[in-house]
């Protein structure tokens, strides 16, 4: 497998000012994989319960996601209930039920252990490490996290950061973890924790990539309607890592373009609830939006 | 005069987490002129009181700003007291003293009446109109405003908007005036109020320009330290209008580059209190930062 992700597969209940969904297919590994698969082969390490609908399995297979690392176990699937206000940049978590994820100790299929690109999606940092340790010399390891782990398991998270090449965080989380108000200083503080590349996601304000002294700024695509921001960050990571995995090189130009592909995939994700839009994106639509991104920033 | 601004010349008291200043030279016309003068000749329509220090007059003259439209009247100079929290994007106005601005009815010097480029800086919309009416067929009229006028004089403000080509507003003000949460829809609603070009300023998140169906996104320059955001929007407008005035054409490429020059001038402004940095910017520094902006968004 060229690209591997460990993260959650979930059933989501989401409310936004534009509507709501119940028991919708979600989770960080889901959004990441569906996004990345438009660029590269991708395998998923995750766990679901007995209640996980077969139609979701079929959907992921139909998108071309390799599920040989997705276990099905006794118990219920991970569930997340969230709500967004008019400011769609921040989700309020109403309830999280870990369920089968609580005792999940993944053991990777042999084919996954040689993955070159590894994404440790937002999940317990101890679980991120246990997957990282089963992959033999990956070329690029990236990780995400969330405020919950920054507060509840800061030491475990810092151990993960020491071992990854790239860290993605949203702006508030980056500042919280770095304990620094200024974004540039926060990014530099995060680099000192281990990763040589730091990406700060800013929702509708775009994303910034920091590497050595270079800073690269990707816009967010201005949309007439944002229905549901859930999964935007993981779709972003999927476009970013999927492009790099397909490209096979890690030069500065590759990273810059990967950041644009990440922004493109996030822009599709938020156009509908759940995977409504992301799940039906076609490659020519990605090319068209790439041209629009160019026109957005050219001067 | 090729470029004319009407706006405030003020004595500011400003507190930010990084420090504070008292009775510092400020005001929308001041920041605009000092910024624009690096690109183009600029004249200022404004009023100061008997207490306005001669050193400030000398400073503005030394920067090359034409002051033949700046009146000195009985009474005290306009004063603004403001405070910024750790989120430097929003100023809290502690006190505004209109003083000599209260009864100001400008009469433009003859040389000002043929100005081709006119900026109606943030000031009473009735005053904006009275200046607009004294200029003969200007080529480009732009205006700014603030939440105070949106709330207290919405009808007068809408009369101004009907008569300008370009409107600049910060994100919160644009959404407030358009009564629309989505930025793209807000920009389109503002275009329906009159101006064919709308610029939304987003502080450290950059700026967006809307014209017909085209959208252009300018980043903000990431800075290690933002000492004082006061004047950033007017410095932005000064770079934007100054560049266009010097350029003499209004094509899409001109507007895009003007937006970058606006962002550059705002980035200098916030690096120090008051005019500490903006007042000493040299042309080669603008060229250097232009190259940095290119590197920031190239992909």
Interface residues (C-beta under 8 A of the other chain):
Chain A: X17 X86 X181 X182 X183 X184 X185 X202 X204 X205 X206 X208 X214 X215 X216 X217 X218 X219 X222 X223 X224 X225 X226 X253 X256 X257 X259 X260 X294 X295 X296 X297 X298 X299
Chain B: X17 X86 X181 X182 X183 X184 X185 X202 X204 X205 X206 X208 X214 X215 X216 X217 X218 X219 X222 X223 X224 X225 X226 X253 X256 X257 X259 X260 X294 X295 X296 X297 X298 X299
